[in-house]
């Protein structure tokens, strides 16, 4: 008789336990985000779920995880939990590490100020770089360059909420380094730059000069030709970068004549640093520019450029596409 009672009690407990495992949590219609920190044990996770109103009995969730042999398999991260999940499905999600992923995008042609602004404005980023200057940020991410400009590959980066902005910057720098190394390994034999960093600088200028993607190799060819013969690059975007935040959108003659380290009208060769984030196409154009004799180009007004081999043809193109259209 006692044995029968025990069996019945066991069956009842198993049924209740199974029902708990399969019944939707039903806590509220609004999903709840729960953070499981690295090193957090099963009991601590169960208690946190209870504190945030996801489950009612922490011991039941703990027992379920141990009964399923998953007590030590729950992954750290941020989980978004909806009321229609069952405890069993929640366990599966936490064992699989199906954490919340958000994203931030760095855009081709952005300067480092824009990169920082995007990170500072992101609500899911942990802002560890607050109060750090550019030099300190470079030290924290292990970058040896003197300037942060151009070091971060423009792309969309997915991450878990609470990720440090320094982690994201390091990831973007590592991706740029990988892209840069790959393009440098496939560079043309007669490339006009001597180091990967110089190629990055050139690529950043090509990026800012290009309104039409198909023109990038030709613009790369023009700049390569100028560098080979010692002709100044005379790139407006480098002048604008040298003017700095006070640039009002109107490039004046005095800007072209005011010397800065980035003024390629007053100085020969490349500027001392990139001026923006170059994308992969701009890197490729710097590594393998088009074979051309062109030394000049001017914007047509539709995003594309007109290329010329000599100054007379260039002046005619400037008159046609710039002066006549004003």
N, C-alpha and C positions, 0 to 999 in steps of 0.2 A: 504493500500500500504506500509506504513511504517512498519507495522507488518510483511508483507511478506519479505521485505528487511532484517529485523532483523532475521527472520527465516533462510533466505538464507545465511546470514553472519554467523549465528550460525552453520549451517550445514557445511559451508566451513571451519570454524575454527575447528570444531570437526573432519572433515576429515583430515585437515592438522596436527592436534594434534595426531590423531591416526596413521597417516603415520609416523610422527616423532617417535612415540613410537615403531613402528615395523620395521623401516628401520635400517639395520646394521650401526654401527658407522662408519666403513670404514676409520679410521684415518690413519693407516699405516699397512703394513704387519707384523710388529714386535709387539708382545704383550707388554703392558705397565703395570708396577706394580705401584699401587696406595695405599698409606697407609692412612687408616681412623683411626685416633687416638681416644682413649676413650674420650667421652664427646663432640666430634665434632658434630655440628649441621648440618642440611640439607643444609643450604646455604653455609656453609664452605666446605662441601663435594662437592657440585656442583661447587664451585669456584676452588677447587683443581683439579677436573676432567677436568675443562676447562684449567687451567694452564698447565696441563700435556698433553693437546692436545687430550683428549679422547672424549669430547663433545664440540660443538661450542657455544651453548647458555646455560649458567648456569641457567637462569630463566626458560627455558623450562624443564630442568630436575627436577628443584625444583617443578614446577607446576605439572608435571607428577606424582611425588611422592605424592604430597598432594591430587591430584585428585583420586589417587588409595588408599588413606588412609594409606600410608606407610611412611610418612614423619618422624615419630619418631621411626621407626623400623629398621633402617639401623645399622648393627653391625660393631664394630671396628675390625680392622685387616688389613692384606695386601692382596689386590686383584690383580690377574693377569688378565688383560682385553685384549681380542683379538678383532680385527676389525670386525669380523663377528657377534659379539654380538649386539643386539638392545638395546636401552635405557630401554625398558621394561624388557628384559632378564637380563640386568645389575642390575636393581632394584631387581628383584627376587633373584639374586645371593647375593646381599648385605643384603637383608632382611633375607635370610637363613643363612648368615654368612659363605658362602663357600669361605673361605680364603685360601691363598696359604699355603701349608704345606711342610716343608722340614724335613730332618732327620739327626740325628747324631747317631753313633753306638759306644757303649762301649763294648769291647770284653772281654770275660772270660780270666782271667790270666793277664790282663793289670795291671800295676802299676798306681799310681795316676799321675805320670809325663806324662804318655801316655794319660790319660784322659784329662789333661790340654792341652796337645799338640793338641789333636783332637778338642777341643773347640776353642783354639786359632787360629787354621788354618781354621775354618769354616767361610765362607764369610757371612753367614746369622745370625750368633750369635752376640749379643751385648756384647762386651768384658768388663764387669764391674769388672772382677777379676784382670785386668792388674795392676801390682804393689803390689798386695796383697800377703802375704806369706800364708803358709798352715794354720797357726793358725788363721789368720784374715778371711780366707775363711770359716773355720769351724764356727767361730763366726757369720758371715753373714748369714749362712744357718741354724743356730740354732742347730749345732751339739756339744755335750758336750765331745766327744772323744778327746784325745790328738793327734791322728794321723788320717789323711784322708784315709790311706790305707784300702782298702777292704770295704769301707762304701757305695759304689755306685753300684747298681745292674747292671750287664752287660746285655744290651738290646739295642734295637733300639728305639730312642725317636723322636717322630714327634712334630714339633713346628712351629709357625709362624715366618717368618723372623723378626729379630729385638728383639727376645726374649733374655733376659739376660742369660749369662752363669751361674750365680748364681741361677737363676730359674731352669735351667736344672739340676744342681748339687743337688738342694734341692729335685727335683722330683725323681732323681735316688737314693738319700739317703732314701727317704720315701719308695720307692719300695723295697729297700734292707731291711729296717726295717720290712716291712710287710712280706716279704719272711722269714726273720730270725725268727720273732715271730711265724709264722706258723710252721716252722720246729722245733722250740724249744718246742712248745705245743705238738708235736708228737714224741718227742725224746724217745729213748730207756730208760728203767728203770735203766740200769746199765751204762749209759753214763759216759765217763771218764773226762768230763769237768763240771764245776760248774756254769757257767753263759752263757747267749747268746753270749756275746762278745768273751769269750773263744772259743765257738763253731765256731764263725766267723773266728777266728784266725786259728783254726784247718782246717776249710773248705778251707781257702786260701792256706794252705800248700798242702792239697789233690789236689786242682786244679792245682798247679804247678808241682806236682809229677806225674800227670796222662797224659800219652800219649794215653791211650785207655779208653774210657768212661766206659766200663763195669768193669774196674778194680777199680773204685773209692770206692765202698763199701769195697773191700778187703784191699785197702790201708788205708781206715778209720779204719778197724779192726786192722791192724798192729799197727797203731799209738795209738789206744785206748789201746791195750795190753801193749804197752811200757809205756804209761802214768800211767797205773794202777800199774805196778811193779817198777816204778821209773827209767826205762831205758831211756837213752837219745834218742831223736827222730832221730838224725843224718840225717837230711834232707839237701841235697845239695842246694835246692832252698833258704832255709833260710840263708845259708852261703853266697850265691850269693847276696841276698838282703842286707846283712850286709856289703858286700864289696862296694856296691853302684855303681854309674855311671861309675866308673873307671874299672869295671869288663870287661875283654877283650874277654870273651867267653871260656877261658881256666881255669878251676878250678884246682888250684894247692894245693899241700900238705900244703904249708904255709898258704893258705887261710883257710883250715880246722882247722889249729892250732892257727890261730890268733883270739883271743877272741873279739866278739862284742855281743851286747844284742841279736842279731838274730842268733848267731852261736849255733846251737843245737847239735854240736859235743862237744863244750866246756861247755855248760850249759844244765842243766836238765830242763824238763818241756817245756811249750810253750814260744815262743818269746813274747815280750811286745805288738806287734801289728800284724795285718794281713800283708801279704807280697804281696797280689794281690787281684783282684776282683774274688771272687768265684761265679760260677753259681749255679743254683738251684740244679743240680745233686750233686755237691760237698757239698752243705749245707746239702742235704739229707744224704750223706755218713757220714758226721760228726755227724749228729743227730741219725742216725740208721746204724751204721757200721755193716759189715758182722760179723756173729758169727764164729770166726776162732781162732786157736791157733798159727797162723803164727806170727813171730816176725821180719821177714826179707823179703825184696823183691829187685829184681834187674831187670833193663830193659833188655828185650830180643833183642832189636834192631829194632823191628817192631812196636813199640808203646805200646806193652803190657808188662806185668811184670811177673816174676817168683817168686812165694812165697815159703818161707821155714819156718819150725818150729824151726830149731836149726841152730847154727852157722856153723857146718860142712856141712850141706846141702846147706847153703847159699854160703859158700866159693866155693863149687863145681859149683853152679850156676853162680857165678861171673866168675870163670875160663872158663866155657863153653860159656857164652853169652858175656863176656866182653874181657877177655884176649885172647882166642883163635881166636876171630874175628878181632883182630887188625892187 
